[in-house]
Amino acid sequence: MSSKGVANVVVILLTAFVVAVGLYFVLVRPSAAPTTVALPPSGRPAPKISITYPSAAGALIRECADPAYVKNSADSILQAMVEKVSSEAMANGAIETNNDFTILNYSKGAPFSEARLRIVTLGGISGDQNLRVEDQPIFTVGEKVRLYLVQRDDQFTFVCGEYGVEKL
């Protein structure tokens, strides 16, 4: 087989692998998208924020690399500090991480009813298992971030996936 033929086979196998991994996370997860909910100290309803972008979604859109596009596309832009990060293994073998934030201020959009949010992302460390998922933001306690959010119905998502999270 020629080197061009070998290269074509490698590309096909890699593509099949990426598709299989993507399907695993879409089909095996109990819900289609991890969600974020505010942490209401009073028990009142709080805004729900979903991270609904598929793996590599931001990388496929050229405009997402442009900070002006991300800023202009956002319905809400807020600065927040990571207060707590904890991961847990799910019954299906996946690992999810709860990222708890305190909202510091808003530079665009109406403020939420609560000043604390929880963003649940795929991946993390649980026991001796370590799962990293492409294009899922990884947060560290004490860090400040700017979140670019777009509203879809009653839910929010990050603008352009991981491009909607800016470390400060």
C-alpha positions as CSV (number, residue, x, y, z in Angstrom):
1,M,0.0,0.0,0.0
2,S,1.3,3.4,-0.9
3,S,2.1,6.1,1.8
4,K,-0.9,8.1,0.5
5,G,-3.2,5.0,1.0
6,V,-1.8,4.5,4.6
7,A,-2.4,8.2,5.4
8,N,-6.0,7.9,4.2
9,V,-6.6,4.8,6.3
10,V,-5.1,6.6,9.4
11,V,-7.4,9.6,8.8
12,I,-10.5,7.4,8.4
13,L,-9.6,5.5,11.6
14,L,-9.0,8.7,13.6
15,T,-12.3,10.2,12.4
16,A,-14.2,7.0,13.4
17,F,-12.5,7.1,16.8
18,V,-13.5,10.8,17.4
19,V,-17.1,10.1,16.3
20,A,-17.3,7.0,18.5
21,V,-16.1,8.9,21.6
22,G,-18.5,11.8,20.9
23,L,-21.4,9.3,20.5
24,Y,-20.4,7.6,23.8
25,F,-20.8,10.9,25.7
26,V,-24.0,11.8,23.9
27,L,-25.7,8.4,24.2
28,V,-24.4,7.1,27.6
29,R,-25.1,10.3,29.6
30,P,-28.4,10.2,31.5
31,S,-29.1,13.8,30.3
32,A,-28.2,15.4,27.0
33,A,-26.3,18.3,28.6
34,P,-24.8,19.1,31.9
35,T,-26.6,21.9,33.7
36,T,-25.8,24.8,35.9
37,V,-28.1,26.0,38.6
38,A,-27.7,28.8,41.1
39,L,-27.2,27.9,44.7
40,P,-30.2,29.6,46.3
41,P,-29.7,30.1,50.0
42,S,-33.3,31.0,50.4
43,G,-34.7,28.1,48.4
44,R,-36.1,30.4,45.8
45,P,-35.9,29.3,42.1
46,A,-32.7,30.4,40.5
47,P,-31.4,30.7,36.9
48,K,-30.4,27.6,35.1
49,I,-27.4,27.7,32.9
50,S,-26.5,24.8,30.6
51,I,-23.3,24.0,28.9
52,T,-24.8,22.5,25.8
53,Y,-22.0,22.7,23.2
54,P,-20.7,19.5,21.7
55,S,-17.0,18.7,21.8
56,A,-15.0,20.9,19.5
57,A,-18.0,23.1,18.7
58,G,-16.0,26.3,19.2
59,A,-13.1,25.1,17.2
60,L,-15.3,24.6,14.2
61,I,-16.5,28.2,14.0
62,R,-13.9,30.7,12.7
63,E,-15.6,33.7,14.3
64,C,-15.3,32.1,17.8
65,A,-11.5,32.9,17.8
66,D,-12.4,36.6,17.6
67,P,-13.0,38.1,21.0
68,A,-15.2,40.9,19.6
69,Y,-17.5,38.3,18.1
70,V,-17.8,36.4,21.4
71,K,-18.5,39.7,23.3
72,N,-21.1,40.9,20.8
73,S,-22.8,37.5,20.7
74,A,-23.2,37.3,24.5
75,D,-26.5,38.2,26.1
76,S,-24.8,38.3,29.5
77,I,-21.2,38.9,30.5
78,L,-20.2,38.4,34.1
79,Q,-17.1,38.1,36.2
80,A,-17.1,35.4,38.9
81,M,-14.8,33.7,41.3
82,V,-14.5,29.9,41.7
83,E,-15.4,29.0,45.3
84,K,-15.4,25.2,45.2
85,V,-14.7,22.4,42.7
86,S,-15.7,18.8,43.3
87,S,-16.0,15.8,41.0
88,E,-18.1,12.7,41.2
89,A,-18.4,9.5,39.2
90,M,-21.9,8.9,37.7
91,A,-23.6,5.6,37.6
92,N,-22.8,5.3,33.8
93,G,-19.1,5.7,34.5
94,A,-18.8,9.3,33.4
95,I,-17.3,11.9,35.7
96,E,-18.9,15.3,36.3
97,T,-17.5,18.3,38.1
98,N,-19.5,20.8,40.1
99,N,-18.0,24.2,39.9
100,D,-19.4,26.7,42.4
101,F,-19.0,30.4,41.6
102,T,-19.7,33.7,43.4
103,I,-20.7,36.4,40.8
104,L,-18.7,39.5,41.3
105,N,-20.2,41.8,38.7
106,Y,-22.0,42.1,35.4
107,S,-20.7,44.0,32.3
108,K,-23.7,43.1,30.1
109,G,-27.2,41.8,30.6
110,A,-29.6,41.8,33.6
111,P,-28.3,40.3,36.9
112,F,-29.6,36.9,38.0
113,S,-31.7,36.6,41.1
114,E,-28.9,34.9,43.0
115,A,-25.2,35.8,43.3
116,R,-24.0,32.2,43.3
117,L,-24.0,29.7,40.5
118,R,-23.0,26.1,40.0
119,I,-21.7,25.0,36.6
120,V,-21.6,21.3,36.0
121,T,-19.0,20.2,33.4
122,L,-18.0,16.8,32.0
123,G,-14.7,15.3,33.2
124,G,-12.8,15.5,36.4
125,I,-11.1,13.3,39.0
126,S,-13.0,10.8,41.1
127,G,-11.0,8.2,43.1
128,D,-8.3,6.8,40.9
129,Q,-10.2,7.8,37.7
130,N,-9.2,10.9,35.7
131,L,-11.4,12.0,32.8
132,R,-10.6,15.0,30.6
133,V,-13.1,16.0,28.0
134,E,-12.1,18.1,25.0
135,D,-13.4,21.7,25.0
136,Q,-14.9,21.5,28.5
137,P,-13.6,24.4,30.7
138,I,-11.5,23.4,33.8
139,F,-11.8,25.7,36.8
140,T,-9.6,26.1,39.8
141,V,-10.6,27.3,43.2
142,G,-9.8,31.0,43.7
143,E,-9.5,31.9,40.1
144,K,-11.5,34.7,38.5
145,V,-13.2,34.2,35.2
146,R,-15.3,36.2,32.8
147,L,-18.2,34.2,31.4
148,Y,-19.9,35.0,28.1
149,L,-23.4,33.6,28.1
150,V,-26.1,33.4,25.5
151,Q,-29.7,32.7,26.4
152,R,-31.7,30.1,24.6
153,D,-35.3,29.9,25.9
154,D,-35.0,29.7,29.7
155,Q,-31.4,28.3,29.7
156,F,-28.0,29.8,29.1
157,T,-25.0,28.4,27.3
158,F,-21.4,29.6,26.9
159,V,-20.9,31.6,23.7
160,C,-18.7,29.4,21.4
161,G,-18.1,26.8,24.0
162,E,-14.7,27.1,25.8
163,Y,-14.2,30.5,24.0
164,G,-17.0,31.8,26.3
165,V,-14.8,31.4,29.4
166,E,-12.0,33.9,29.9
167,K,-9.5,33.4,32.7
168,L,-8.7,36.7,34.4
